[in-house]
Amino acid sequence: MNFYWIKTNWIVKRLFSSFVWDLPNKTSTVYLTFDDGPTPEVTPWVLEILKTEQVKATFFCIGDNIRKYPEIFKKVVVDGHSIGNHTFNHLNGWKTDQQKYIENFSQCQQEIENQGVFSDLFRPPYGKMTTAQTNKVIRAGSKIIMWDVLSADFDQNIAPEQCTKNATAKTTAGSIIIFHDSVKAFKNLQVALPETIRILKEKGYRFEKIV
């Protein structure tokens, strides 16, 4: 069984203070984010849910998926959502040397720019990157966006209802909530996403994209 924090520990936030874990505010605003897209099986569905609910979000895209599915990527942009870099090949920074990692980061950045989009947001796949990689990415002008609340939609061993609970029970104003617009996550996402939006709206939260 994998171990992960549903609510990111304050000690972790303090130790890794160069990362953005949340965006505290007094307006009950929270931030939905989606990793690993665009994917033709899932991203269009996510966009429809967000459009119906009038919610803006932030999509951390894999560069190779942008290259494969440019029309879906363009739809994310046209619908008014923010875009972030998630490396070109979804690399684990702890298992990748610095030069290869930064080249992969830059390759994704170029793919985003090739679509006429500017982004200074970056999220490391698996949330794993070394100090040297972190420094390089920050010096390149990017903000490293992590998360405050983990839905764990990727976990095939939990039920969609648990995923919904993960995404809502400990959310507070400023929370960055992480979902995945991937095939692997869709079993949980298709239940948890609309329910999360409904529950948080009932609690008085509003949704914004990260800029």
KEKE-3310 file (N, C-alpha, C; in steps of 0.2 Angstrom, whole numbers, plus 5000, padded with zeros to 4 digits):
npx = (5004:5003:5010:5004:5002:4986:4982:4994:5008:5012:5025:5032:5029:5036:5049:5051:5050:5052:5044:5027:5013:5000:4988:4985:4970:4957:4945:4938:4943:4948:4959:4958:4967:4974:4984:4994:4988:4986:4973:4964:4953:4949:4952:4943:4930:4932:4934:4921:4913:4919:4915:4901:4899:4905:4918:4935:4951:4968:4979:4992:5002:5009:5022:5024:5011:5004:5010:5005:4991:4986:4974:4965:4973:4973:4959:4958:4965:4957:4945:4949:4957:4971:4988:5001:5018:5023:5034:5041:5041:5035:5044:5053:5061:5069:5075:5082:5095:5102:5104:5097:5084:5082:5083:5072:5061:5063:5060:5046:5042:5045:5036:5024:5025:5026:5013:5008:5006:5010:5018:5022:5022:5026:5025:5032:5032:5026:5029:5042:5058:5076:5086:5095:5089:5077:5083:5087:5076:5068:5077:5075:5064:5052:5038:5036:5023:5015:5005:4991:4981:4978:4969:4971:4966:4972:4975:4971:4966:4957:4940:4929:4921:4929:4939:4933:4930:4944:4947:4939:4937:4947:4950:4954:4952:4962:4968:4976:4971:4974:4970:4969:4969:4969:4969:4971:4966:4953:4942:4940:4939:4928:4918:4922:4926:4914:4907:4915:4916:4903:4901:4911:4906:4894:4899:4903:4914:4924:4930:4946:4958:4976:4988)
npy = (4994:5011:5025:5041:5059:5066:5078:5090:5090:5103:5104:5099:5109:5120:5116:5114:5127:5135:5130:5132:5128:5131:5144:5155:5164:5176:5175:5163:5155:5142:5130:5120:5108:5099:5085:5077:5077:5083:5071:5061:5053:5058:5072:5080:5077:5082:5095:5098:5096:5106:5118:5117:5119:5131:5134:5138:5131:5124:5116:5105:5100:5086:5087:5079:5074:5086:5088:5076:5078:5091:5099:5096:5102:5115:5117:5117:5129:5139:5138:5145:5141:5139:5135:5123:5117:5100:5092:5084:5071:5065:5064:5057:5066:5062:5051:5054:5062:5078:5086:5080:5080:5094:5097:5090:5097:5109:5106:5103:5116:5122:5116:5120:5134:5133:5132:5144:5149:5156:5151:5151:5142:5127:5109:5096:5079:5066:5074:5075:5081:5086:5096:5103:5103:5110:5123:5126:5126:5136:5147:5148:5155:5149:5146:5134:5123:5115:5105:5106:5098:5081:5072:5058:5051:5043:5031:5015:5007:5013:5018:5028:5036:5038:5045:5057:5061:5063:5074:5084:5085:5091:5103:5120:5138:5143:5131:5120:5109:5093:5083:5071:5071:5058:5042:5032:5037:5039:5032:5035:5049:5052:5052:5058:5071:5080:5079:5084:5097:5101:5099:5108:5120:5121:5122:5135:5139:5146:5144:5146:5149:5146:5159)
npz = (5000:4996:5004:5007:5010:5012:5016:5014:5025:5037:5040:5029:5020:5025:5025:5012:5006:4994:4985:4979:4989:4993:4992:5001:5006:5009:5003:5002:4991:4981:4972:4958:4951:4937:4932:4920:4907:4890:4887:4876:4880:4892:4895:4887:4893:4906:4904:4899:4911:4919:4912:4912:4926:4928:4931:4933:4930:4932:4922:4921:4910:4900:4889:4878:4876:4873:4860:4854:4855:4850:4847:4858:4868:4864:4866:4880:4882:4875:4883:4894:4904:4915:4910:4914:4915:4914:4912:4898:4896:4908:4919:4933:4944:4954:4949:4938:4929:4931:4920:4909:4915:4915:4902:4897:4904:4897:4884:4885:4889:4877:4868:4873:4871:4857:4854:4855:4868:4884:4899:4916:4925:4934:4938:4946:4940:4950:4961:4963:4964:4963:4973:4965:4952:4955:4958:4945:4938:4944:4941:4928:4927:4931:4942:4955:4957:4969:4979:4991:4994:4991:4980:4977:4966:4957:4963:4962:4971:4980:4983:4972:4981:4992:4986:4983:4997:5001:4993:4998:5012:5020:5014:5013:5013:4999:4996:4985:4975:4969:4955:4941:4924:4917:4910:4919:4931:4929:4933:4946:4945:4938:4946:4957:4954:4949:4961:4971:4967:4969:4983:4988:4983:4990:5003:5002:4995:4981:4964:4956:4943:4943:4942)
capx = (5000:5007:5009:5004:4998:4980:4983:5001:5010:5015:5032:5035:5028:5041:5055:5052:5047:5053:5038:5020:5009:4994:4988:4980:4966:4951:4939:4936:4945:4952:4961:4958:4973:4974:4990:4996:4985:4979:4971:4957:4948:4947:4952:4937:4925:4934:4932:4913:4911:4921:4911:4894:4900:4908:4924:4941:4956:4975:4981:4999:5002:5014:5024:5022:5003:5002:5012:5000:4984:4986:4967:4963:4977:4970:4952:4959:4967:4951:4940:4951:4961:4979:4993:5008:5023:5024:5040:5039:5040:5033:5050:5054:5067:5074:5078:5084:5101:5100:5104:5092:5078:5081:5081:5065:5057:5063:5056:5039:5041:5045:5030:5019:5026:5024:5005:5006:5004:5015:5017:5028:5020:5028:5024:5036:5029:5026:5031:5049:5064:5081:5088:5099:5084:5073:5086:5088:5069:5067:5081:5073:5058:5046:5036:5035:5017:5014:4998:4989:4976:4978:4963:4973:4962:4976:4975:4966:4963:4952:4934:4927:4918:4935:4943:4929:4932:4950:4947:4935:4937:4952:4951:4953:4953:4969:4970:4978:4968:4976:4967:4973:4965:4972:4965:4971:4962:4946:4937:4938:4938:4922:4913:4924:4926:4908:4905:4920:4914:4896:4902:4914:4902:4889:4903:4904:4920:4924:4936:4950:4964:4982:4991)
capy = (5000:5017:5030:5048:5063:5069:5085:5091:5092:5110:5104:5099:5116:5124:5113:5116:5134:5138:5128:5134:5123:5134:5151:5158:5170:5177:5175:5156:5153:5136:5129:5114:5107:5092:5083:5072:5078:5081:5064:5061:5049:5061:5079:5084:5076:5086:5102:5099:5097:5113:5122:5117:5121:5138:5133:5138:5127:5124:5110:5104:5096:5083:5090:5074:5074:5092:5086:5071:5080:5099:5102:5096:5107:5122:5118:5119:5136:5143:5138:5150:5138:5140:5129:5122:5112:5094:5089:5082:5063:5063:5061:5057:5070:5058:5045:5057:5067:5085:5089:5076:5083:5101:5097:5088:5103:5114:5103:5104:5123:5124:5113:5125:5140:5132:5133:5151:5150:5158:5148:5151:5137:5120:5104:5090:5073:5063:5079:5073:5084:5087:5103:5106:5103:5115:5129:5127:5128:5143:5152:5148:5159:5146:5145:5127:5123:5108:5104:5106:5093:5076:5067:5051:5048:5038:5025:5010:5003:5017:5019:5035:5040:5040:5050:5063:5063:5066:5081:5089:5085:5095:5108:5126:5143:5143:5125:5118:5102:5089:5078:5069:5070:5052:5036:5028:5041:5041:5028:5039:5056:5054:5052:5063:5078:5083:5079:5089:5104:5102:5099:5114:5125:5121:5125:5142:5140:5148:5141:5150:5146:5148:5163)
capz = (5000:4995:5009:5005:5014:5009:5017:5015:5031:5037:5041:5023:5017:5028:5023:5005:5005:4988:4982:4981:4991:4993:4990:5007:5005:5014:4999:5001:4985:4980:4965:4955:4946:4934:4929:4915:4901:4888:4885:4872:4883:4899:4896:4885:4898:4912:4901:4899:4918:4922:4908:4915:4933:4927:4935:4930:4933:4930:4919:4921:4904:4898:4883:4872:4875:4869:4854:4851:4855:4850:4847:4865:4872:4862:4869:4887:4882:4873:4888:4899:4910:4915:4908:4917:4912:4918:4909:4891:4896:4914:4922:4940:4945:4959:4945:4932:4931:4931:4913:4906:4918:4913:4894:4896:4906:4892:4879:4887:4888:4870:4865:4876:4867:4850:4853:4857:4875:4889:4905:4920:4931:4933:4943:4945:4941:4957:4966:4965:4960:4967:4974:4959:4947:4958:4957:4938:4935:4946:4938:4921:4928:4933:4949:4956:4960:4972:4981:4998:4995:4986:4979:4976:4961:4953:4967:4960:4977:4984:4979:4971:4987:4996:4983:4985:5004:5001:4990:5001:5020:5023:5010:5016:5008:4997:4995:4979:4975:4963:4951:4935:4918:4914:4909:4925:4936:4927:4937:4952:4943:4935:4952:4962:4951:4950:4968:4974:4965:4972:4990:4990:4982:4996:5008:5001:4991:4974:4961:4952:4940:4946:4937)
cpx = (5004:5005:5009:5000:4992:4980:4991:5003:5013:5022:5036:5034:5034:5048:5057:5048:5048:5047:5031:5016:5002:4994:4983:4977:4960:4945:4936:4937:4949:4954:4962:4963:4972:4981:4989:4992:4989:4978:4964:4952:4945:4947:4945:4931:4926:4932:4924:4911:4913:4917:4904:4894:4902:4914:4930:4947:4963:4977:4989:5000:5009:5016:5022:5015:5001:5004:5007:4993:4983:4979:4964:4966:4974:4963:4953:4961:4961:4946:4943:4954:4968:4982:4999:5012:5023:5029:5037:5037:5038:5039:5050:5061:5072:5078:5081:5090:5099:5099:5098:5085:5077:5080:5074:5060:5057:5060:5049:5038:5040:5038:5024:5019:5024:5017:5003:5004:5010:5013:5023:5026:5023:5027:5028:5032:5031:5028:5038:5054:5069:5082:5091:5094:5079:5076:5086:5081:5067:5071:5079:5066:5052:5044:5034:5029:5016:5006:4997:4985:4976:4972:4965:4968:4966:4977:4969:4963:4958:4945:4933:4925:4924:4939:4939:4930:4939:4951:4943:4935:4941:4954:4949:4954:4961:4971:4971:4976:4971:4972:4972:4968:4968:4968:4965:4967:4955:4941:4935:4936:4931:4916:4915:4924:4920:4906:4909:4918:4907:4897:4905:4910:4897:4892:4905:4911:4919:4930:4939:4956:4970:4986:4998)
cpy = (5006:5022:5037:5052:5066:5076:5086:5094:5099:5110:5103:5105:5120:5122:5115:5122:5137:5135:5131:5129:5125:5141:5154:5164:5171:5177:5168:5153:5147:5135:5122:5113:5100:5091:5078:5072:5081:5074:5064:5058:5053:5068:5082:5083:5081:5094:5103:5100:5104:5118:5123:5120:5129:5138:5134:5134:5127:5117:5109:5098:5092:5085:5085:5073:5080:5091:5082:5074:5088:5102:5101:5101:5114:5123:5120:5127:5141:5143:5142:5147:5140:5134:5129:5117:5106:5090:5086:5074:5061:5060:5062:5060:5066:5053:5048:5062:5074:5088:5086:5079:5090:5102:5095:5093:5108:5112:5104:5111:5125:5122:5118:5131:5139:5133:5140:5153:5151:5154:5149:5146:5130:5116:5098:5084:5069:5068:5078:5077:5086:5095:5107:5107:5109:5122:5131:5129:5135:5148:5153:5152:5156:5146:5137:5126:5116:5108:5104:5100:5088:5072:5060:5048:5043:5032:5020:5006:5007:5017:5027:5039:5042:5045:5057:5066:5066:5073:5086:5090:5090:5101:5115:5132:5143:5137:5124:5111:5098:5083:5076:5068:5064:5047:5032:5031:5041:5038:5032:5046:5057:5054:5058:5070:5082:5084:5084:5096:5106:5103:5106:5120:5126:5123:5132:5144:5142:5145:5146:5146:5149:5153:5165)
cpz = (5000:5001:5005:5009:5009:5010:5018:5022:5031:5038:5034:5019:5019:5026:5016:5003:4999:4983:4984:4983:4992:4992:4995:5005:5009:5010:4998:4994:4985:4973:4963:4950:4943:4931:4924:4908:4896:4886:4882:4876:4889:4898:4893:4890:4904:4910:4901:4907:4921:4918:4911:4922:4933:4932:4931:4934:4930:4928:4918:4916:4902:4891:4877:4871:4872:4862:4850:4850:4855:4850:4854:4869:4870:4865:4876:4887:4881:4879:4894:4905:4909:4913:4912:4914:4917:4915:4902:4892:4903:4918:4930:4941:4950:4955:4939:4933:4929:4924:4909:4908:4915:4905:4893:4899:4900:4886:4879:4886:4881:4867:4867:4872:4860:4849:4855:4864:4880:4896:4910:4926:4929:4939:4941:4945:4947:4962:4968:4961:4965:4968:4968:4953:4949:4956:4949:4935:4938:4943:4931:4921:4929:4940:4950:4960:4963:4973:4989:4999:4989:4986:4979:4971:4957:4957:4965:4965:4982:4979:4978:4976:4991:4993:4984:4992:5004:4998:4993:5009:5023:5019:5014:5011:5006:4995:4987:4979:4968:4961:4945:4930:4914:4914:4916:4931:4935:4931:4943:4950:4941:4940:4956:4960:4952:4957:4972:4973:4969:4979:4992:4988:4988:5002:5008:4997:4984:4971:4956:4949:4944:4940:4940)
residu = (MET:ASN:PHE:TYR:TRP:ILE:LYS:THR:ASN:TRP:ILE:VAL:LYS:ARG:LEU:PHE:SER:SER:PHE:VAL:TRP:ASP:LEU:PRO:ASN:LYS:THR:SER:THR:VAL:TYR:LEU:THR:PHE:ASP:ASP:GLY:PRO:THR:PRO:GLU:VAL:THR:PRO:TRP:VAL:LEU:GLU:ILE:LEU:LYS:THR:GLU:GLN:VAL:LYS:ALA:THR:PHE:PHE:CYS:ILE:GLY:ASP:ASN:ILE:ARG:LYS:TYR:PRO:GLU:ILE:PHE:LYS:LYS:VAL:VAL:VAL:ASP:GLY:HIS:SER:ILE:GLY:ASN:HIS:THR:PHE:ASN:HIS:LEU:ASN:GLY:TRP:LYS:THR:ASP:GLN:GLN:LYS:TYR:ILE:GLU:ASN:PHE:SER:GLN:CYS:GLN:GLN:GLU:ILE:GLU:ASN:GLN:GLY:VAL:PHE:SER:ASP:LEU:PHE:ARG:PRO:PRO:TYR:GLY:LYS:MET:THR:THR:ALA:GLN:THR:ASN:LYS:VAL:ILE:ARG:ALA:GLY:SER:LYS:ILE:ILE:MET:TRP:ASP:VAL:LEU:SER:ALA:ASP:PHE:ASP:GLN:ASN:ILE:ALA:PRO:GLU:GLN:CYS:THR:LYS:ASN:ALA:THR:ALA:LYS:THR:THR:ALA:GLY:SER:ILE:ILE:ILE:PHE:HIS:ASP:SER:VAL:LYS:ALA:PHE:LYS:ASN:LEU:GLN:VAL:ALA:LEU:PRO:GLU:THR:ILE:ARG:ILE:LEU:LYS:GLU:LYS:GLY:TYR:ARG:PHE:GLU:LYS:ILE:VAL)
# end
